[in-house]
Every structure is written in C-alpha cells, then in structure tokens.
Amino acid sequence: MDKLIQIGDRPAKTKPPRGKRPPWLGIRLATPERYHQVKRLVKDLNLHTVCAEARCPNIYECWGEHGTATLMILGEICTRRCGFCAVTSGRPKPGVDEEEPEHVAEAVAAMGLRHAVITSVDRDDLPDGGARHWANVIEAVHRRCPQTAVEVLTPDFRGVPDALDIVLGARPEVFSHNLETVPRLYRMARPGSRYERSLEFLAEASRRRDRGEYAGRIKTGIMVGLGETTEEVRATMRDIRGAGVEILTIGQYLQPTSEHLPVDRWVHPEEFAEYREYALSLGFSHCESGPLVRSSYHAHEHVGCSSGSPGPAPPEGLRDSGASE
C-alpha cells in the first residue's frame, strides 16, 4: 500500500485560455433568502460543503433555488494535492469529529432533503481512510431521515482492505467515486491517485451489486478541458461502462485559482451533447453532460432514471485495456 501522506507541489502559476469565458459558462449570482438559510445552517452545525470548499459554480442555484448542499465530511483539510481541486491540502487534525454524523443528519432533516449527497476529503492519515466514519454518517442519516436517499461520493481509501465493505454495508442508495480524467493526465491532475485503482474500485462495487450484495447504483464523473482528446474521453467512457458503472457525469474543468492547472480549452455544449449520446449508446442508464455539470448536479434525478435491475452487462471487450496509471 502507498504512503499515507502524499502531497505534491502545486503547479506553477498559469493563465487560462485567452479571452473571456464563453457565454455558456455564465452563472447567476442571485442570493435569495433560501441561499442564506442554507449558509447559516451549515455554519451553525459546524459543517463543511464541497460547494464552498471546491468553489462550485452551481452553489447559487443549489443553495438558493433548491435549498440543497453537498456536505463534506472528515474536515476541510485533504491529505492529497490534486492539481484541479480548490480544497485545502495539508495534514488534518488527528482523529475525526464524533459528533459529525448526527450533525449531518440534522442538516439533512432541517433542509427536508429527499436526496442527500455526501462527499469527503481524502484522509490517508486514518488507518481505514475514514471508512468507518463514512458508515456512521450514512447510518445516522438513515436513522434520522428514513425516507431520504443517500448518495456518497467517496475517495479511493488508498486501497485499504475492507473499506468498500464498510461503506457499502451502510447501504447508501448511490455509491460514487470520481475517475476525474483520462489515464494520460492522471499523474499531472491526481498525483496521489491511480487511474487503474479508481477504475477497479468502481468495478468491485459493481460486482457486489451484480452478486446481490449491494442494492444501490454505481456512479462516477469526469472533467474535460484539461488537455485530453475526444478519443481519450470516449475510451475512458468505455472503461467506465466496462467496469459496470450506470451513471456518468461530464463537466467542464474550471481553474479555481492561478495556482491550479490551467484550462486547456472551453468545450462547446454541442460536444457535451455528443458525449451524452455516446454514453447512452454504451448502455449507461443516465449521463449528465454539460459545461457546468458537477458530480452532484441534479443528483436527485439520477436515482430514478431507470427502474429494476441495472440492465445487461456491457458487451465483452467493451472495457479498453492498457490504461496507464
């Protein structure tokens, strides 16, 4: 297993592509009372959200119009340093907040959520990567809000044995782990992670679903605009579907600060539409693809996108071979 703490250097300061952002990346900055209600709730319960920590462009829509937030557990300090992510990197305080599971459940109840999305920083300093804490949070939400579907967006736990068993054992309705980018860009974008490990993590969750050991759905997301080619995106989509993943999100990478990786290009909405059509042709039950799409964007719509079994397995040989770490 890899070292517990692996923090790389930030990329040198860079500039985004010349010219202003295209019009399709415009966002509304309206902050109605509902936005402030969510903001106060998060503060009062001492919670963190990926909406704020990762500077999500949809925060005004989600907090202001829908009253929803993607809650981020295990603190606000991540033990990895990905070149695209605005979450603070470093060494977290030892241990976990034992009151956090109940605080998360209280927030879900207060917002009246029917679909709660929970994510976390990487906690490679913890022996189990935080898996037991993850399970405690899921179970707390289910106890407090039995009608709420829980979607989890987890790290890879750095390959810690039994971590997946622990998380899936808490029975989240959706299990998600983001692949983020194509194999060629992994060392640049995710120096503390490995493409094959993340892909296998998703595949193992899918195998447990197919064996009847897990009744939820499997989901992942990728970014475009980091320097990948169209064929690399399609090949990665084939890898993902070959791993048994049902739901895919694809969004435009946006450089959070000048210290992060630059945007290579602005991907046109028509290209996103083409990716969505290609995903559906591969057998994905749902694909959310667009410039401002993020992992949890419209997440409540993903659970019911098909009923019954997850559908037939992908054709033999669909998954590409030879993907690099």
N, C-alpha and C positions, 0 to 999 in steps of 0.2 A: 504494500500500500504506500502511497506517496506521503511526503512530509505533510504534517498537519497544517502548517502555515506556509503559504507560498504566495508572496506578494511581489509582483513585478514592478518595473518602473513605468511611470506614466509616459505616454508618447510625447514627443516634443510638441510645442505649440504649433497649431496648424490653422489654416483658413479653410472655410467651406468653399464649395464651388462658386465661381464668380457670379455676381448678380444676386438679386433678391430671391427669396424663396418663391417658388411658383404659386399662383393663386389657389391651387387646390390644397395647399398646406396652411391656409389661413384658419385661425381659430377664434372663437368668440370669447371675450374676456368678461362676460357678464357674471356678476356675483350676487345672485338673489339671496333672500334670507335662508333658503334651504342650504345653500353653499356654506353660509356662516354657521348654521346649526351643525352640519357635519364636522366642520372645523373645530367648533367648541367641544363637541363630543369626543373627538379624537384626542384633544388636549386634556380634557378633564379626566379621561381614563388612562392617560399616560401611554397612549398607543402610538404606533408608527404606521404610516401608509406608504406604499410604493408610489402612490400618486404624487406625493410631495417629495419623497426622498429621491426618486428617479426622474423627477421633473416631467411627469407625463403630460402630453399636450391636451389630453381629454379631461383633465381634472375639473375644469369649469362645467363641462357637460355632465359628467358623472356626479359630482358633488351638488351642482346647482339644479340640474333638471331631474336627475333620477334619485338623488339622495343616497347614492351608493359610494363605497370606497373599497379599494383593495387593501386589506390590512396586512401589515408586515410584522412578523413575529421574530423573536430571538434578538431583539435590539436593532440598532441602526448602524452598527459597525460590521462590515463584511471582511472576512479573512482573505478574500481574493481581490484582485485588482484587474477587472476586465476593462479593456480599452474603450468600451462603448457606454459604460454604466456610470451614472452620477452618484450612486450610493457611496458613502464614505468608506474607505478601506483602512484597515489597521488591526490592532489587537483589541478585541472586545473585553469588557469586564468579565471576570471568571463567573461561570455558572449561568443560570437562567432566572428569569423573573417568575417565581412560583405562582404569583397572582395573575399572570398574563392570560392563562386560559379562561378564567372567569371574566376578566375584563373584556376579552374579545367577544365572549358570548353575550355579555351585557351590551356591547356596542351593536352586535347583530340584532339583538332584541329591540334596542332603542330605535334603530333605523327601520325596523319592520321588514328586514330582508327576507325574501323567499329564496334567494341565491346568494351565498356569501363566498367571496373569493379571498383566499389567504395565501400569502407568499412569505418568504423569509430571506434574510441574508444568508451567506454561507457561514457556517460555524465549524470550521475544521479543527478548532481548538477543543471541541467537545468529543469525548470518546465515541459517541454514536452519531456525531454530526448534528445532533438536535432531534433525532427521530422520535424519541420518547416524548419530548416536549410537543412536537407536532401532533402526536396521537392524543395527548392530553387536551390540546386546543380543539381538535376535531370533536372529541367526545364531549367536551364542555358545551360546544355549540349545539350538538345534537340533543343534549340533555335539556338545555335552556330553550331551544327552538326546534322541536322535533319535526316541524313542517318545512324547515329550511334545508335546501340542498347546499352541501359544502363542496366547493371546488378548491383543490390545493395545487399550488404551483411550487414545487419543491426543488431544492438543489440536488446534485447527484450523490451527496453524502460521501463523496470521495471513495466510493466502493466499499463502505463499511458493511460487513456482513449483517444480515437481518434487518437493516434499516428499512428496506422496502416492505418486509413482512410487518414491521411495527406500524408503519404509516397506513398501509392498505388494510391492516387489521382493525383500524378505527373506522373503516368503511366510508371514506369520502365518496360523494356521488360522482365526482370527476377528479381524476388524477392527471396532473400535467407537469411536464418538465420540459423546459425550452431548449431546443437544439441550437437556436440563435443564428447560426450562419453556416456557410458551406465548408467542407473539410479544409480546403486550401487556406482559408483565412483564420483557422482556429488558433494557431499559435500567436497570431497578431491580436485577435479580438478577445480570446479567452485563454490566456497563458496558464492559468491554473486548472484548466479543464481539458478533456479529450473528447473528440468527436465520437470515436467508437464506444467510449464508455457511456456517454449520454445516450447514444442510439441503443446500446444493449440494455440500458436501464429502462428505456421505454418498451423495448421488446420483451423484457422479463415481466413487466407489468401486464402487457398484452397477453402473454402466455398464461398468466394466472387468471386473467379474465376468461380466456378461452377454456381453461380447465374448470371453470365454475368456482374458483377460489376468491374471486373479486367480481362484484356485480356492477361496478361503475364503468365510466367511459374513460378513454385514454386520449390525451390531447397534447399538442406541442405548438411552438411558434418559432418563426424565423424572421430576420430582418433582411431587407435588401437596400442597396445603395452604399455598400461598404467596399465595393470593388469586384464583386462576383459577376460572372457571366450568366446569361439567360440559361444556357445549358447546364451550368453548375447548379442553378436553382432547381431546374427540373430534375436533375439527377438526385439532389438532396430530397426533393419531394418523393421520388421513387423509393429512396432509402427509408424515409419515414413511413410511407404506406406499407412497405415491405416489413417493417417492424410491427405492423398491426395497429398503428395509430389511426383513430377515427376522425379526429377533429384537428384542423390546422389553421393557424392564423399567420398572416403575412403582412408586414407593415414596413414603412419607410424608416430607415435609420436617421435619427436627428442628432447631431453633435451637441451634447449638453453644455460643454464649455470648450474653450480653446485648448484645454489640456487633454482633451479626449481625441479619439480617432476622427479624422476628417470625413465628411460626406463625399463620396466619390461622384455620385450623380443623383439627380432627382428623378425618381421612377414615375413615369406617367400613369395616370389612372387606368388608361387602356391596357397597359402591361399588367397591372394588378388584376384586371378583369380576365385577362388571358391566363394568368396563373390560377385564378379560381376555377376557370373552366377545365384547365388541365388537371387540377386536383380532383375535381368531381369525376373526371374520366378515369382516374386511377382507382376510384372506389371510396374516397373519403366521404363520410356521411355529411360533413359540413366543412366549408372553408370560408373564413372571414378574411378578405384580402382587400387592402386599400391603404392609401398613404398614411392615414392617422390610426390605423388599426394597431392595437396592442393586445397582449395576451388576454387581458380580462375585459376588453372592449366588447360590449353586448354579450357578455359571458352567459347571462341567464337564457339567451336564445339558443345556446349551443346544446344544452342538455336534451331538449325535446326535439332535436332536428330529425330524429328517426326513432321509431319505437321497436320494442322487441330486441332480438339479438343484434349484435354489431354488424351483421352481414357476413357474406362469404369472405374467406381469407383471400389476400391478394394472390394473383396468379404466380405460379412457381417461377422463380428467377426475376421477379419484379424488382427486388432489392438489388441495388448496384453493389458490386464487390470492389475491393481495392481502395476503399476510402481511407485516407491518411488520418493520423491523429492530429 
